[in-house]
Amino acid sequence: MSTKSWVLVLIAIVGIAAVFVACGGGVSTAPISVVKTDAGKVSFSGTIQPILQANCQYCHDAGSKRSTLYLMTYEGVMKGGDMGPIVVAGNPDGSQIIGSVEKTKTPNMPPKLKRFPPLTPDRIAAIRTWISEGAEKN
């Protein structure tokens, strides 16, 4: 194969990868680092918000026609959506977001599509801990 052919193949692969990521296929399942505040609590801005941005943004971003639930800011998370609040501070088992990602409450999140892998156990544990610590904006 000529050098020109290899370059075209490489460009095609990069293009396909870019489309894959843009369509939500780049959802992260890599292990996370839990960021703690000075008070030793899980940080919303350092841990929870990046999880939500990496895993939920495709459907739960501003202007999305897929959902009225906006998860990209603390205010959006605490406001909830059409079904009401999704976080009960201090009570992860009573919080819809935990039930949805653990698949014990409907709707199950993320939806069962190949482009949306389930949240990893360490991501769910971080959200659960943040809620049990009071779901603070920190």
Secondary structure, DSSP 8 states (H G I E B T S, - for coil): --HHHHHHHHHHHHHHHHHHIIIIIT---S-----B-TTS-B-IIIIIHHHHHHHHHHHHSTT-SS-S---SSHHHHHH-BTTB-S--TT-GGG-HHHHHHTTSSSS-SS-S-TTS----HHHHHHHHHHHHTT----
